[in-house]
Amino acid sequence: MTDEQNFPSDSEYIIIPNPIYDVVFRYLMEDPESAMIVLSTLINEKITSLQLRTHRQNRSINPIHRRKPSTKDDLRLFHLEFDAIIHWTDGKVESVIIELQKSTQTGDIHRFKRFLIQNQHKAKENYMLPESNPANENSGRLIRIFILSFRIENEINDLMINSNVAKTGVFKNKQLAVSNEFIDKLDKDFIVVQLPNLSQIAESEYEHVEYKKQLFALLKLFDQNSKVKHNDHRLRLVRSFFPISIKPVINRLQWAIADFYEIDEHMFAEDEHLRHLISQDNLIAFYQNKLEFLEEQEQVSKTKKQIEIELKKESALITELTRTIK
């Protein structure tokens, strides 16, 4: 059989809008069935109820409109929150918050750090689920998921890292040994996806484990090496690679092209109009992080000086008391 015969025909391909774009990914995750498949596959647990907290996109308004950043409150990240009820494999039923963030810009890491710092002490009551939720008494747990179009580590080069016992790569099953500035700031429940590492995963690393097969197939929908020639807005994927369980997600993505007729206009806006604003946001966040670090160091220095002064006072007092006793 020739190479030409081995190559799939056009009928064996699927064409989907590129879900790396915010507008496409939001459209996908606004569909409850698709969102449940995506999140269940990522966390490898059974989700029995899922509700999007973030307001639905208003298509009459440009969903990616951004103010010119002037303060830290103007900084924006793609961010979705879900109320979920999970039936864990140990039999426990728990209501949780799933916080999903996605980024295509390496500089976004500075804004992620700010987001984590600003939210790490968020009160538990801010995450309470509606009173009608039957598992409400268990609410408060937060699972953070980051889908990144860039690498944040080059130690194990895994496609996905989670907090299962230790900071471990899902496919290569190796733990991060070296300190990682971003991952080290994450709480105990987190998932970090590094999409460029799709090419780093060999078939032998997922083919014998059903969860890994499903996970790799899902993340393959984001494979930027499958872009249609001369059109970054579309991906061309081999149909036979995807299991039936992923079909609703593929259908939803394909439907976006017909249902959301302005979708390409929004994608062009992300390409052209946001690049400069995102760059500004990232630069602001970088310097704010640096400034806060310097202020913290200065405060530490002041604290040390204050302690030294207090110690000198205590020492002088002890010396004086000693003289008095003598």
N, C-alpha and C positions, 0 to 999 in steps of 0.2 A: 504494500500500500504506500503511495507517495505522500509526501508532506502535504501536498495540496488536498488530497483526500482526507487526511487527518484533521485538517483545519475546519472548524465548525462553519456551516453555512449561515446566511443571514437569518434564517428561520430559527436557528438555535441560539440566537442572541436575544437579550432583552435590553431595551433602552429606557433609562430612568433619568429624571432630573438629578443633578448632582446634590446629594444631601449634605455635603460639606457647607453649602450655603445656608445661612440662618433662615431665610424665608422658606426654603424647602424642608429643612429639618423641623421647623416649627409646624408646618403644615402636616408633616408626618406624625408628630407627637400630639397634635390636637385630636387625632383619631384614637379613641379609647382602646380599640382592639390592637392597633399597631403599637401604641405606647406600652400596653401590657406585655406584648411579645418582646419588644426591645428591652424593657427594664427587667422582666423576668429572666431573659437570657443573660443579661449582664450580671445580675446578682446571683443567678443560679438558684433561685428560690421561687416558690409558687405564690404569685400575687393573685388574690381573689377579689380585690376591690381597688380601683384606682381612679383618682379624680385630680384633674389638673387644677392647681391653685392659681397659676398665672392667668390673667385675663386673656380671653381669646383675641386673636389678631383682628383688628379692624381694617379690612381691605380698602376702605375708602381713604385711609390715611397711610402714608408711606410707613410701613412697619419698622423701617430702619432709620427713621429720622433721628438725628442727634443734635443736641445743642453744642455750640462751640464750648469746649471745656474751659472753665475758668477756676473752678474749685474742685475739691475732691468729691463733692456731691454730684458733679456732672459726669463722673466716670461711669461707663456702662460696660457690662459684660452680657453675653448671651446667657440667659438664666431662666430655667423653668423649675417649678416646684410642684410636687405631686403628694397628695395624701394617699397612702397605700395601706392595705391590710395584707400582711404576709403570713402564710402558713409555713413556718420553718420546718426543716427536715426532722428536727427533734420533737415535733408535735406542737410546739408553742405557737399561739396565734398572737400577733402583735401589730398594732398600728404604728406606722412610722412616717417620717417625711423623707422623700427622695428628692434631693437637690441635684439638678442636672445642669452642667455648664459645658460649653463647647467653644473652642477657639481655633482660629487659623493663623494667628499672628504670634510669633515667638515672643514679641514684646509684651503680650498680654500677661505673661507670667508675673510681671510687676503688679498688675492690677489684681490678679488672683491673690497675691500675697496680701494686698491691702484688704481685699474682700474677706479673707480668712481672719486677719487681725481684727477687723471691725466686727466680725460675727462670732468670734470664738467665745465670747462671754454672753451671748444672747440668752435671755431668760427662757427657761423651759416653757413658760406659759405662752410665749410668742409662737410656739409650735403646736399648741393644742389643736386637736381635730374637732370637728363639729360634735355637739353633745349627742346627736343622733347616732354617732358611730358606736357600734356595740363594743368595740375594743378600746374605747376612749381612755379608760383608766390606765392603759399601758403606753399611751402616746408620749412622745418626747424624744424618741430615738431618731437620729438624723443620719442618713446615708448620703454621702457626697460622691457624685460621679463626674469625672472630667474627661471629655473627649477632645483630644488635642491633635492638631495636624502637624505637630512637630515633636521632637524627642526632648525629654527633660532629663534623661539619664543614658549613659552609654556603658554601663557596667554589665548588665545582663541582656540589654536590647530585646526585652520582651514586648509583646503587643499589648498586654494588659497586666497591670500590677494591682494587687488588692491587699487588704489588711488582714487576711486570714492568718491568725496567729502571729505572723511576722510579715514584713513587707516583701511579698513574694510574687514572682512572675507566674502567671497562670499557665502559660504554654511550656516554658522551659523549666518551671518548678525550681527556680533558683532564687535565693533570698538576696536582697540588697544588703551588702556589707558596708559599703561606703556611705557616709552621710550625704543626704541629698537635701539641699536647702528648701526645696518646695515640698517634697513628700514628707519631710520630717515635721512640717508644720500642720499636717493633716491629722484629724481625729482618728479614733480607732476604726470607724466604719467608712472606708473610702475605696474608690476604684479609679484608676488612672489608665486611660487608653491612649497609646501612642500610635496613631494610624500609620506613620511612615514605616513602622516595623512589621507591617503586613508581609513585606517581602523577606523578612528575617525568619519567618516561621515555616519550617519544613512540614510536609504532609505527615511525616512520622510523628510529629509533635502534637497532632490533634486527631488523627484518624481512628485511634483505638478507644477514645473516650467520647461518649455521645455529647456530653455538655460542651466539650472543646470543639467538636465538629459543628454544633449549632452556633456556638459563639463565633467561630472563625467565619462561618457562612454569613452571619449577620454583619460582622465588621467588614467583610468583603464588599458589601454594598457601598462602602465609603472609599473604595480603592481608587486613588487618584491616578494610578497608572492605566486605568481603563477609560480615560476620557476619550470621547469621540474626537477624531482628528479635526482640528480647527474650531472646536466648540467645547470650551471648558464647562459649559452648563449641562452637558449630558455625559452619562457613563454608559458604556456598552459592555455587557456582562454575559458570560456563557450561562444559558438557562439551566442546563443540566446540573450545574454545580450546587444549586440551591435546593435544600430540602423543602418538603411540602409545608412544614411549620412556619417557614419564612414567607410563604406566598402572600398572606394578607398584607405584609409590609411592602412587598414589591408591588402589589396591586394598588396600594394607597399612593405610592410614589408615582406610578404610571398615571394614575387618575389625576394627579396634580397638574399634569400638562393640559388636560382637557378642562378640568374644573376651575383651575386658577389661571385664567387666560393672560393675566398680567405678570405671571411669575417670572418670565425672562426679563421684563423691565425692572423688576425688583432685584434680580440677580445682577443685572448690569449696574444698578445703583450701588450694590455692595462692591462690585469691582472698581467702579470709577469714583464715586462720591465719598465713600467711607474711608478709603485708604489713608488719606491725609488726616482725617479726624482721629482714626484709630492710632495712627502714629503719634499724634499730639497727646492723646489720652495716655498712651504707654510711656511717653517721655515724662509727662507730669507725674504719673504714678512712680516711675523710677526715682525721680528727684524727691518726691514726698517720702518714699521708703528710706532713701539715703538720709534725708533731713531728720526723720524720726529716729533712725539708728544713731546719728550723731548726737541728737538731743538726749537719747537714752544713755549714751556713753558719757556725755557731759554730766548727766544726773548722777551716774555711778561715781564719777570722779568727785562731784560735790559731796556725795554721801560719804565717800572714803575720807575726804578732808574733814567733814563734820565729825566722823567717828574718831579721827586722829585728835581733833580738838577736845572732844569729850574725854578721850583717854588721858590726854595731858592734864585736863582739869582733875580727873579722878586720881591720877598719879600725884599731882600736887597736893590734893586733899589728904591722901594717905600719908604723904611725907609730913604734912603739917600735924596730922593726928599722932603720928609716931613721935614727933618732937615733943608734943604736949604730954604724951604718956611718960616719956623719959623725964 
